[in-house]
Amino acid sequence: MDKVGTEDLVVILGTPTAESSELYATTMVDGDPSWAGALAGTALGLPVFHVTEDAVKQQADASVYDEQVGVAEMVLELDEIRGAVKKVREGNGA
């Protein structure tokens, strides 16, 4: 990323729970919160979204989105997942 920068980079998560979504979003924004991985202490500051958020969903071809994500939307706790990612993205994360 040092060579190409992060200006046009967005992270899209497809994580299945609020807890995993918050962990991965935090890692992409602030660095690895467990201090065990390669990104420990490395704040990337990347914008992070979950694939089910409207900002992402509206940009996808509807038929492809329904085929690839539609079934998951029926079983995931979407409000909790979206809320966890939004909290981290807005700087209110862990």
N, C-alpha and C positions, 0 to 999 in steps of 0.2 A: 504494500500500500504506500510505502514511502516513495516509490517510483511513479505511481500513477495518481496518487491522492485519493481522497474520499468524497470529493465534491458531488459526483454523480452516482454515488453508491447508496443503496437502501437495502436493509436486511429484512427479508420476509420469512417469518417463522411459521411452521406448521405443527407446532407442539400441541400435545393433547390435553394438557392440564394447566391451570393457572400457575401452579408452583413451577412447573418446568418452563413455562412461558416467561415468568418473571426471572428465573435463573439465567436463561439464554439471553433475554433482553438486557439484563444487567451486565452480562459478560460483554455484549456488543457495545454497550454505552460506557460503562465504567471499568471494565476489566473483570477478570475472574474473581468473584467474591469469595471463593474457597481458598484462594491463594495457592492452589495446587497445580494449576495448568499453565500452559504457555502464555496465557494472557493475564497472568497475575500481575496486578499493578500497572497494566497497560490500558489506559482509557482510550478507546477508539472513537467515542463520541458519535457513533453511527445512528442514523434514524432507524428505528425498528418498528415493524408492523406485523400483525398476525394476518395470515392469509384470509381469514374470515372478516376482517375489518372492511367497512364500506369503501374506504379509500383505495384498497387493493381490489376488492371484488368488482367495483365499477369499471376498472381498467382491463378486466379479463373478458375474453369471449365467453358469453353466458353459457353456451352449450359445453364448452371445455371445462369451465368452472364447475358446472353442475355434475359433469362426469367425474372430475377429479376430486372435488371437495364436497359436493352436495350431500353425500351419504354421511360424511363425518360431521357436517353441521347439525344433523339430526340427533347425534348422540353426545356431542361435546357440550360442556357448560360454557357457552359462548360469552355471556356477560362477564363471568369471572375471568376468563382468558383474556378477553379484550381489555378489561379493566386493569389487569396486571401489566399488560404490555404498555397501555396508555400511561399508567402511573410511572413506569420507568422512563418512558419516552419524554414525559413532561418534567422529569427531574425529581419525582417524588418516590423513587424506588429505594431499594435496600442500600 
